[in-house]
Structures are given as structure tokens and as C-alpha cells.
Amino acid sequence: MHYATLPYAELQAISNFSFLEGASHPAELIAQAKALGLSAIGIADKNTLAGVVRAHRAAKDQGVRFLVGARLDLADGPSFLCYPKDRAAYGRLSSLLSMGQRRADKGNCRLYLADLFHHARGQVLVILPPEEGATPQFEHILMDLVARHGADAYLALSHRKRGGDARRIAMFAAMGRRHGIKLLVSNDVIMHIPARKPVQDVLRCIGAGVKIADAGYLLEANAERHIKSPRQMAALFHGVFEGWDAAVANTQEVVDKCRFSLDELRYNYPGEPVPEGETPQGWLEKISRNGLHQRFPDGAPEKITATLERELALVRQLNYAHYFLSVHDIVQFARGRGILCQGRGSAANSVICYALGITAVNPTEVDVLFERFISAERDEPPDIDVDFEHERREEVIQYIYARYGRHRAALAATVITYRARSAVRDVGKVMGLSEDVLSVMSRTIWGQWSKDFGSRNFAESGLDMADKRLRQVHWLAHQIMGFPRHLSQHVGGFVLTQTPLDRVVPIGNAAMDGRTVIEWDKDDLDALGILKIDVLALGMLSCIRKSFDLLRLHYGKDLSLARIPRDDGPTYDMLCRADSLGVFQVESRAQMNMLPRLRPRSFYDLVIQVAIVRPGPIQGDMVHPYLRRRNGEEEVYFPAPSPEFGPADELRDVLGKTLGVPLFQEQAMRVAIVAAGFTPAESDRLRRAMATFRHMGTINSFRDKLVGGMTARGYDEDFARRCFQQIEGFGEYGFPESHAASFAGLVYASSWLKCHYPAVFACGLLNSQPMGFYAPAQIIRNAREHGVETLDVDINHSEWDNILVPASRPEKAGTMALRLGFCNVDKLKKLDVAKLLGARTADNQMPFHTVEDLRARSRISLSALELLAAADCFRSIGLDRRRALWAVRALPDDVPLPLFMHAEADDIPPEEEADLPEMAESEQVMLDYQTLRYSLKAHPMSFLRAKLKAEGVLNALDILQQPEGARVRYAGIVLCRQRPGTAAGVVFMTLEDEFSIVNALAWKDVMARFRRAVMSSRLMLIDGVVQHGDGVTHLIADEITDMSALLFDLLDAGKTAKPMRHSHPRDVRLVPKSRDFH
Amino acid sequence: MKRIVFIWLKRWPLNSARLPSQAAQPFGLNVAGSHGLRLAAVSPAAEAAGITVGMSLADARAICPDLKSQPLEPEKSLKALRQLARWAGRYTPWVNVHHIAPSATGEGAEYGLQLDITGCAHLFAHSRGEDGEPAMLLDISERLEASGIEHAIGLGDTLGAAIAVARFAGPIHIIPHDPHGDETRRALSSLPVDSLRLDAKTCQTLCRLGLNSVGALLRLPRVALARRFPVSKDGRDMGGQDMGGAVLRRLDQAFGRIREPIEPIMPVPPLRARMNFAEPVVETDALVLALDGLVADLCRGLGRMNKKMRRMSLWLYRADGAVHRISAGIVAASRDEAHLLRLLSERVKQIDIQENSGDFGIELLILSADRVEEDTASQPTLVQAPASIDFDKEIARLMDRLKGRFHASAGDDYGAGRTPHSLTPQASHRPERAQLSLPVRTCAANDRWGASPGADRQTPIRPFRLLPRPERVQIPDNISADDQRGDGPPLRFLWRHQNVVIRRAEGPERISPEWWPDAQDDARRMDQEGGPSSRDLRDYYRLEAENGQRFWLYYSTPPKDEADVWPPKSNWYLHGIFA
């Protein structure tokens, strides 16, 4: 047979899912196999099936025969290629890998020869000759393999042009013949084309942690390990050993044997939640109807009942009852434990979910369009994410593991891929760039999610792109962007099955103790139609639950998310004033700006409020049209196609609720379908393309299609463009209506709490830190502004957490005051506080009356006492922080045993009263900030007010009173600086004084001139112009001065001489460091 | 009575590395902390731009985008500081360096010199009875200034006091001598507690107690202080390393109640002789002449002590601040002027001052007797029986001796080092880059064979002898061009007029060019030396000739950019010969 006609399939190839080894994406291998005319390709990554779904998808798209398999590197033997012949064998391979991975640390796999033989039924096993040449041990294993698995055992031979190939191949061929094992040839592929060699070199270096110049023999000597055509392969082996042509043909024999495809994977739901004797559907219907009855004790509105029945029918049709029951089961568990949770996602805002208590969003308030999310023609699984209190989510996760078992429940993976910044960093290191150059390079990339970077970016930062090394780094970094780096766990996506999950996909250990993770990510699961339930963590739920607990304890009110009074006027009034600090979602500055403009008066307004301040609507320039229409300044009309193409109001259905302006993700998708003639599947692909292929250039074709499709049907081109821009924005941070509705529920709940129980809300919020946009200082201040009495941390009154106590001041009688807890004291350990609290309660709540008393009774450590003194916690025994510290420092190192206490006391010589100077109040305040990050005594600015006033500086309230365009001076402490990537060099700053907050901004040129002052001031003086708009006042800076030295003076009030040193550790935290986002 | 000078070097790492600390360029040296790079030293321009030590480089660049930065090399700056201490030997032999490396946050670094100048200042007095101290400090300051070294100088009765005034009252501050400590008290009272060499945490505690100045501490009862700031005991480490919170101890050191002698970094020679030149000397002959007086001076001193000398050093202080040292051992202890002079002048004559110093001449000579013996020293044993032979050590010694022959004597600054070289392996697939010629340091260099990463992989067979440069071989004309390349090696070739007929062949071993810059630079350098390209793709074959000779031949595919420029007749090269 002439060798040009021999069919050949490459069976030994690894993709880049053999991390830091394979130099090509699975899809690239597939495409190259097709281009070279291979009959099939098998990708066998090292001890993993992580890349197979991607390869499977690519192979389906390209029409290439693809063999699912894995390369098994054994701890006690040679390596094997393992290709399952059928579904059952695939299950065995998967559970074999699970076993190996569960044995080892995250990312590793430990397998032995015995395991392999134990799982060998139905597999084609290809034994690979060891690198070091033939050994007696290898020959033994080979004989064993033939004896046990003869019919499906092969020995692979590759010609890698390493000098002695012919000799080596002939030797192994002879060995094979001797023992009667079938031979096949392979090219041991690690890249799809030879041009990937440098990339492969760099990956190896990253993996080994060496520089390229030192890598030496770690690297391949040549670039031969790429996919070769059947002709090249035949030429390579022609006549090298007897039977070479049969060995080439044997690759086809393996392909013919392995008929398994991932399409055969069938997914089945766990049956646990269904009681004996019930069908899933029947049980779901029963509990849904019961639930609805409980929600509406007086009878549900007819519309709701009808919707429920319609939904149930659809669920029956699509056979999704199990899915809802599984979610319900988890939510039931959480509820039983008192863990607050709320569902969101496409299916969450259904009447079923409301009836089952999965969500608290009342379907009468939001127009539920269940069918839109689960449609019969798109066979797309429903999607429910459930948020839990962030501090208690782990309990839920462990419950799921316990209920379904580790072999049936696992978290989905997230494939961590190289992004611009990480690629530059890793490649740069290998190429021998210094830390400094690396940090300059990676800084030119904004945000680690950056899509791309050009050499222009590098050049801008002063790097010389004529330098060959930098050019290579740039090129290589580009090449490895998008390469998978390792697997990590998904934030909370659980996959649950009835039959063992490890027969579907390998399960391994996560980095976190007690977590197990499958090898596939959510796209892989989607592609195979496998359902996952997202179990997520949300800080605001912790805050709300803690607030509910406080309400129950102190006010006797038993509330839940669903039982909060609806349509509460004062709550909406508060939001319209943008008085939303601490409230879920709408507390950011952008949201606060929007609140007075949107003026929400109903729940659905909140849904829009949440969704509108997002990159999608902003990029699509949809915000202003919506606001104008809402305020009646613009007529509500619906863009229409030319009459010959469709009815003029075809978009009214889609955009009616949002006044003709698309604001939600699914609206944009519907526009693509209705107005641009996309099929639902195409529109879905568009959405996926936005979400997952951000850095690839595929979106341009969609743009042409969408804009072209809309204009062809007579739509305004401008509107079409904006729709596309909006879809682009959604791709990154999509907000579908259902998510917005669930979030709006929490916005309302938190707003209501803040409005009616500010002390409760502040306490709940402080006890759930860190979360949200604001630091404790602002939360406390805001609470005080809402009339909450706040009390300092004190050794005789505080608990670890912040608590509520009856107010002490007469004018506040009957209200609750916020007593700050030890958790606020910097560096103080919980263990020490436990000792203190233990001693306080043990002795019948007897207060501590001296420092010595506290020490003796609690045996608290000296360092803890010193921290308490520094934080001024001894006021109830009449000591300020200075006297307290003096007393604490005088304590002996060891606590005397009680028996000797009095005896010892006599030995300590009485001390003459030391003459310590009184601490100035300004210094007290500054030290509060240093040790607690807030001060209840005063605001630092109040000490500077007289001086500032004399210099014509206004306070924050004055600023608000100034007319538009007034030139003013203002000084305040910098709380936060932001430089949004979208706002071309503009810096937004939030300043604070003892009266209020001022929003300032510096345009690019001001920023350039006063860069230092902008970036480093703690106390900033701004000369600028006042601007009012939409109820928000801005101070536009012309000149900026760094006045931080004034703050230093407050701290150094009593000091005699200034150190000549340029900095001092003590000054590092003068006031809380501003939170900067750049 | 003691008189101690402290020279505080505020920007030493910048000054010592001769980095642009004075230039308008904002510049900083960074250290790698746990949270990225931090600045450990900043130039005045950077400081003016608001950048401080301890800032993260990222924050600093946010303030000042054109800030340049390099990694701090602590060993280098310490080495330079020792060098400076050597220079300070011109003022007193009792010199020590004061060096605290920066913490991971870049802060806390301190650099300085401690000089015990007791009895030395008079050399700077212009007339008898005049106090030489101000003149000496001025001299130090001017010389440092001239070298662009930022400094502040304090002088007092104790090291603690000198440090305090140098850092907090400088640039030049002298506390007059006062055995009762009143002058010290006056000078230190108003200084902040930070001046007492206390750790940051202790300073913070003191300030929180309202005890901001040294004076405030002095006014407190000693008992109260001792009780609250004990020298660290178990379980009560109030921060700091050795001294901990021992405020009292630091106070006592500053006021001389606790002695704190200066440990000289170099052994203080029993005897020194010095010679100042009014004008820097650039002529070697003039130096040799001056030696006469110096040696006589020293021998007179030895005679008075009834000592002989075994080792001596000549220190040459150059006008630009550099210091050179010439050491000479003397086999038989001696104070024979003529002999010593001959020894020294021979060495001095070897120096070409002009070449070594440029326009700077030598302005000061100090001759020190480093090792002296009683006049009646006995002869040491000539031969010692070796207990056991330690090969490594013996070979190392042999190397030292060989190196000595090659004119690089230890401890000497002059003398062009020319050391033996040996082949050392370098991990590379390219045969010509697979070894390196390096100076021999120890025989341990041999361990590098086989130690490179990946070397444990099975390495292909290499010829016994690698030609220094691959040699092109002729393929006989009767073989067509196609067959020249074909699928394998040639059947015969012509090399050095020898007609080789091949009997057996094995291969190919394909070796790709190395693409990264270092390797490419190497390759380019080899290319410049002539011969075939080093950046080609090669297919190597092992060939056996009819006569049994074995060759290592390769076919070269030149890189794209060379293929046209350099059209070869034959692309076959012989690179090595097997035994």
C-alpha cells in the first residue's frame, strides 16, 4: 500500500488543559486535525478530562471525529492512554480519575497500576514507552497488560527526531512483537503547529519556575511534536520497523473501537426530596399549591392561581419538577436553621418559587413571565441562584454534601485562564524582566479582566518597544492569553445527580478544606445540558437576618423578608432623598445620583433603579431617554419597522414596561429576535458570545448582523447601534429583569429597616462588616444623623459585637442606643475579649473598678489591655486613654495567684503620682481614628474649623447652599477616590467634614497639574466651582492643595520638636486611609 | 573621657550606588515586601514630589508617574558602607558601621558611621591648645559633601548622644565635653524621644503617654519608667530587637551611665604612622620618597615598644575619597627599616598612580603595623603532619597558590587578576553552547556537571571531540542537489581532503535554534567570529565510515533572514568526531 493512502488518527495529543504543558487549545488541535485530513483525533490530557467538553463542542462544529480519553500518568508505572469504548467504560475512567484526584491535593492525581487494571474493562489502553528507554520493569508491565487486556492493548511508538529514534523504535517494536501486543504510531503531540514552540517553552518555564535562559534541557530540543499529516507520519515511519504500515493502520482500528461520545451523557436528578409513594411532579404540585395557600391565606388572586397552574403544566412538559424540588429542599434546610436566603435567576421569579418560599418577590408586584425564561422550544435548563447569608453559607454547602454524598454532589469548576495582566507577569518573569519593569508593564493594563493590550500601552509607560525582549514578551503574552492556568471552584454552583456523579465527570479536591469540585465549568455543563444550582453568599442577607434578630429581641417584632410591610411611603420618601447609605445595591455614588432623578415610588421602580445604573444601559445611552420619558419630558414611542416587515408595535410587547427603552438583558435579546430577525438560538449565542468570548473578535459579525438586520427591516440605524452597544455592555455585567427584581426585594427590605429602625439597621450592618461601600465611621455617623444614640466601646458595657441597649440620654428615652463592641478595636483578639466577658458575667455582672481588678479577674493579656487603653475603653472607671495606658504599663508581667494577691500588693513600692500632661481633645479624636477608625467625640475637622474659616474655607453645608457656578474653597478629609476606566482620566473624590459629605471631581488637566495632591492628600483643600444637577451637588476642582500637615499637627499637639525623618510608622494611619479605586 | 562622632547618612543607598540622588529625576530604590514593591530610599526630587520611604511603588507612581526605580541591593550598600568606614580610618582607627536594613515595608533603614575620635582631634587643630573638633567635623563634612554624600554629624561624649544630635539637631552639632552630663542634658532635653534609638512601638507608647521629649522622660521618676518599660522579659516583649522597651537603658547609654564602646570593624593596629601631603601626589616616585619617613616613623614606634612586625599595610587615601590598601607579610618578623622600605617600595612602584587614580592624587598615607610580635618570637614549626588529606581543601589551596602566581594577592587592591579557567557545563541543546569557560574558583565547580535542570533526562549521544567551529564538508558533484538533502545523510563526503564513504548512519537528531534574546545574543556573537550560522535549524547524524571512523554531521537550515544573504554551496557540516 502506498503510504499516501494510509488513514491515520492522532491518538496521543495533549491540549492546554494539561496545564503549563500543552501549547494549543483543544479547538485548535481539532481544527488542525481537520485541515491535515486526519481520520480522527484523540485528546488525552494528563490525568484529567477537564478539556474534553470544549474539544467535543469544537469537533461537533467542525465535523471531526473526536475520541474522549485521558493520559494516565501513574505513580508506580509507565503512562497509558485510556480511551473508553462505551458509556460504561467512560464512567469507569471518570471514577478512576476521581479516585486519583481525591487521594491527592488539589490539582494533583495519584494513580497506581492496580487502579488502572481495576477500571480497565471497556477501555482501549495504549502503553507509552518510558522516556528513559526500556527497563525490565516496563517489559513486565507490558506482559501483564497483554495477559489481562490483550485485545484492547496497544504500544505506541513515536519518532521525535532525537537522534537514536530508529534504534529505539525498532527495539520497542521487537519487544512488542515478542509479547504479542499491537503496535500503533503517534506523534506525542503537545502543540497543533510547530510555530507554538516558543509558547510551549515559556509554559514549561512557568511550570518549573525557571527563567528561559536557565531552562536548558527542560525545553524540547526541537519543534517536532505537532500534528502531522497522514503522509508525513507514514514518511516518518516508512521502513523504520517491520509492520510499520500496520501500526499506522492500527490507529484507525482504535478509532473504530471507540464509539463513545459525550452526547450520550444523560443527566438525572436526585430523588431524595420526593417522599415515598409520590411522583416528583405530583409532589411539586402538592407543595406548590399548599405554599400558595399559606402565602395568601385569604385565597390567592385568580391570576396568580392561573399562572401557577400554567407553570406547573410547563414544568411537567419539560420534566423539571426534580430541579425545583432540589432547590426547595436546600432552602427548607436553610430556613430550618434560621439562615436567611433568597432565590434569583430566570426561574426564580415564578409563582412556584414564591409559593415554595424560594423567593420573597411577590408575583403580584412583578410581572412574572415564566415562559420567557423556560421555553419549550429552547431546551434550556432553568436557572435559579440562591443567595445565603455570607457568614453561614458553608453550613448549607456541607448540608448538600451530607445529603447527597460526595459521589453525587460537587461544585462546578471555574477555569482560571490567563488574562492580560497575569500573562504579562508570568511571561515577563520567564523572560527575565525585573520586578520593576514587570509592574510597570502590568500597570499599563487596567484591571485584571482587561480584554487586550496593545504595544501602544507599553510604549506609553516609557518602555522601549524596539527592545527585542519586550516585543517577545508582548507577543508571547498575547499568545497565552486565554490559556487555562488551573481549575478553581465556582463560587457556588452545585451539580447534583441521582446516579453517582463521578461516573459523569471526575471529582477532585478543592483548595478549601471540605470542598469537592468537578472538572467542568458552567459552560461545559451548559453544553451538555447538566443542571446546576448556585448556592451563593450575600453579605446583605447577613445584615438583614441580624436586623431581624435584633427586632425580635428588642422590639418583639417577628419579621421575614416576605412579611415586611409593602408600599411603605416613608421608605420611598427616604430613597427619593438619596438617603441610602448602607442600603443594598443603591448605596453607591452612581446609584445615589440616580435615586432623586428616578424618584422610585413602587417596587417595580426599584427593579428599574437597580438595573439602570449598570454598564449596559449606560453604554447604550438608554438612561437619559428613560428618565425623560418617565418625567413626561419626552413622548413614549416605540421604534417601528417599515410597515411591510411587521406591525408597528412589535416592540411594544418587549419594551412596554420600560417606556420603550430596553433596560434589561432579556429585553435586548428580545429586540434581537423581534426586530433583527434573530432566531432564539442565535440570540442566545449572541448573549453567550458576549459573556464568554469577550476577548475574541467574534462579536463584530454579530454587530453587522444585528444592526444590518434591524436597518433592513426599516429601523432607525442609530437605535440599532445603541441596542448593540447595550448588548455589549450586558455581556460584561448583565442584569436580567429577574435578577433585578430579586435584588430590588433586598433593596426594599434594607431600606425599610433603615427607615424605621435606624439603630437596628446600623447595628446589623456593622456586625456584618466588611461589606458594602462604606466604612464603619460613615455608618456610625449616618446612624447618629438619624437620631441614634451611639455609645463608646467600654470594658464594663461592651460585648464583642455591637449591640443595642436602652438609650441613656433623657431626650432619647424609650429608644434603643447603639453600644459599640470590642470588634471595632484594632488588633484586639476575640480570645482576650472572651476572657474579659467571662470574668464580667461570672462575678454577677460586677463592674471592673480598676485596671488591676480587670487584670486579676480576667487574666487578660497585657497586650490586649494596652490595646483597650489605646482605644479609650476605660472611661467607665474614670480613666482616659493616657491614664489607662500609664496604669496598664505599670502592671507586672504575670498575674499573681489570688491567694498571694494581697501579700504581693504590699511589696510594690507606692508610686509617686506621675505628672502626665493632659491629652488635648484633638489628639484624643485622632487617636480614636487610629485605634477604632471612627470617633464619637468629634470630627477632626472641627478642630481646624476656626483656622479654615479665617482662610475663607466653607463647610459642606455651605457648599450645598451656594448658587450654581459659585467659586468656593472647601476642605475635607478624603474618604474615597475613584477613577472609572470609562471616564477618561477624571477623578471622582468624596470628601467629608464635621457637617456632611461633598462630592468633588477633578478633570483630566487638573488631575495632571495637581497629581500629587489629588493622589496623596488625606486632607484636601479644593478651590473650585459648585455645580448642581438632578439634586446632586458637585464641586468641580480648579486647584487642589494637600493640607494633610494640619492633621499631623493635631496629633502632634503637645510635641516639642519635629523629627527630621521623612516618615514615621506612627503616622501611617492618621485618619482611616481613603478607599481608592483605580 | 570619650569623644564619639556619629555620621548619619540619610540617603546612603542612593549616594553609595552613585544613583541620581541629586539630579532632578525622581528616583527611588525598592524592596520586595509581602504586598509588592516598597520604596526603601528616595531621591530629593522624589521627596519633593511627595514620595516617602515605605510607600508602595504603585502608590508612588500614582503620585509621580515618571518615578524611576531600581531594586535596593542591601549587600551592596553595606559593602559600600564598609568601604566608607575604611575611608574614615583617616580620622581614627576606631570606626564602625551603623547599618539597619529596611524592613519588608521599606522603612526603618538606618545608615551611618560611628567614630571614636578620643585623642584624635588634635591633628586637626591649627595651633597647639586649640580644639581640633570643629575643624575635624568640618573636614569630614566637606569631604563627604564633595563626594555628594548627604550627611549630618553629631559629636558628644556618648554614642547615644552623638546619634541623637546628628539626626535631630544636625547638620553639624557638637555637644561640648562635660563629665557631669549637663551639656548632654541641655542638648537632648528638647529632642523628641525618637532620638533615643527606641523602636517605633515604644516611641508610639511614649507619645501616647504624653512623653514626647527626652526632657519629659528625664523629669519622670526612674522607678516609674523602669516599671513601665522593662528590658524585655518573657511574655512582655514590647517590640524592638535587643533593647526592647528599655527606655531607661537607652537614656543611660546616652548619658554615659552605661558604657557603649565602639567596636572597630577592622582590628585596630597596634601602631600607625601617617603622612599628609599638602598637595595630592600623582607621581609614584614622590610616594616612594615619602615612604622613607613613614617607615622610619613606624620603626621608631616599634622600637619603643620592643616589638617586631609580621604584617603591615599601607593605606593610600586618594583625593576623591577612594582608599587603597597594600598589604605585605614579612616571613621573619622585623623592624629593619631598609628591608621594610624595600618591600613596600617594590609594591608601590608596581602601581601606576596616574592610571589608577586618574587626575586624583594621593593626599594621605597611613602605614599600619597590623601584626606585631615580641622581639624574641620563636620560629614556628615548618612542617605540620597532615591529619588527613582533604582533597577539596588541598585543591582549593593549590588554586590559591596558582592564583597567587597569577598575581592576584588577597587583601590587595592592585594587581590585575588573571585566573585559570575551566569548562563548566551550561544547559543548552545547542552543542556549542552546552559548555562555558569560567574562572576556577573552587573545584566544586565540577559539581555543575549534571546539576542543570532537565539534565536528568536521557541526553542524546554526543561526540568525544567537538570541533571549535563546525566545518563545511563537500558532497561529491556526482550526487544531485536533491539527494544532498533527501531523507537522510549523504552517502559520501569530502572533508579536509579526505574522501569519506559512509557505511552506517543514525539520525536525525533535530535541534531547533534558541529563540530567546540571551541565546540569540550568544549566537550572534558566535556568528561574528565567522563560520557557519549559529541560528539555524540542524539535523544531526551519527555516521560511520568504511574505515570505522565515526563522525557527527549536520544539515543546516539557515534562519529565514539569512537564507538569501548567505547561499551556501553545501549545507552539510561536520561538528564532531567520535572516538
Interface residues (C-beta under 8 A of the other chain):
Chain A: E131 E132 G133 K161 R162 G163 G164 A166 R167 K197 P198 D201 A208 V210 I212 A213 D214 A215 G216 Y217 L218 L219 E220 A221 N222 A223 E224 A235 M431 G432 S434 E435 D436 S439 V440 R443 G462 K468 R469 Q472 L862 E866 A870 R881 R882 L885 W886 R889 A890 D893 D894 P909 E911 E912 A914 D915 L916 P917 E918 M919 L927 R1011 R1012 A1013 M1015 S1016 D1042 D1052 G1054 K1055 T1056 A1057 K1058 P1059 M1060 R1061 H1062 S1063 H1064 P1065 R1066 V1068 H1078
Chain B: N30 A32 G36 L37 V42 E47 A49 G50 T52 V53 G54 L57 A58 D59 R61 A62 I63 C64 P65 D66 S69 Q70 P71 E107 G108 A152 R167 F168 G170 S190 L191 P192 D194 S195 A200 C203 Q204 T205 C207 R208 L209 G210 L211 N212 S213 G215 R219 L220 P221 V223 A224 R227 R228 F229 P230 K233 D234 G235 R236 Q426 A427 S428 H429 S452 P453 G454 A455 R457 Q458 T459 P460 I461 D487 E506 G507 P508 E509 R510 I511 S512 W515 W516 P517 D518 A519 Q520 L537 D539 Y540 R542
